[in-house]
Amino acid sequence: MMTLDIDTSDSICTGLAKRATNWSRGCVGCLAMVLGLASGVSFGGDPAVMNGSLPDEIQQILTKPRYDGAVWGLRVVDLDSGEVVYDLNSDRQLLIGSVRKLFSVGLALEALGPGYVFRTPVYAQGRIHHGRVLDGDLVLVASGDLAMGGRTNPDGTYAISNFDHNEANALGNAVLTAPDPLGGYAAIAAQVAASGIKRVMGDVIIDDRLFEPFNFRNEFELRPIFVNDDVVDVIMSPGRIGARAAVDWRPHSAALS
């Protein structure tokens, strides 16, 4: 048995860090969004907010008329001293929105570091004849790189749009990113070929036992590996008047016919 240590060259942590950096460029608005979804109690001019230690710019956002009836929770701690800078209902149980993903992303960045790169092992089970033909199976072991290199721009940055393709059905629109959604798999195939294996007589097997799949938003099963985020992008464009619309999709696969 031989092992290929495949580098998918797609650091999810780096990509998330870059995305978080982009979010922070509108820091006041971003913080208001976070606070609005991490909710606690209605204040609408609450002196505890108005006279607290929050910057005026944030207080002005929190007290906008559009947020009348909104509920809030906030705790700010100085990481160096441990001093609680600001606290508002932080011990209250909250039902927060999509922004809760920031907690898991933050923990991943803390544990793995922003430069972490997922490595996907590929095992060849069997003998290689004539230096080119594998008489056996090729096994790819899913290691948690959910993007699999399909979101890597030429400069190494992480490709993502404001209206991402996995929200197309929910939002009614989407902007496709430029990288090939099969880019990560193409890179792995090229590395397998470079190792000397040009043909596989057995099966190509995906070992996805890293964790038990679970349902995500009643839309798909979240697994340790994906192809194109588990979606097929269907692109429909208008044609001439009276003619059929132009229809294309990606990736081209037997998964859609």
Buried (B, 14 or more C-beta within 10 A) or exposed (E): EBEBEBBBBBBBBBBBBBBBEEBEEEEEEBBBBBBBBBBBBEBEEBEEBEEBEBEEEBBEBBBEEEBEEBBBBBBBEEEEEEEEEBBBBBEEEBEBEEBBEBEEBEEBBEEBEBEBBBEBBBBBBBEBEEEEBBBBBBBBBBBEBBBBBBBBEEEEEBBBEEEBBBBBEEEEEBEBBEBBBBBBBEBBBEBBEEBBBEEBEBEEEBBBEEEEEEEEEEEBEBBBBBBBBBBBBEEEEEEEEEEEEEEEEBBEEEEEE
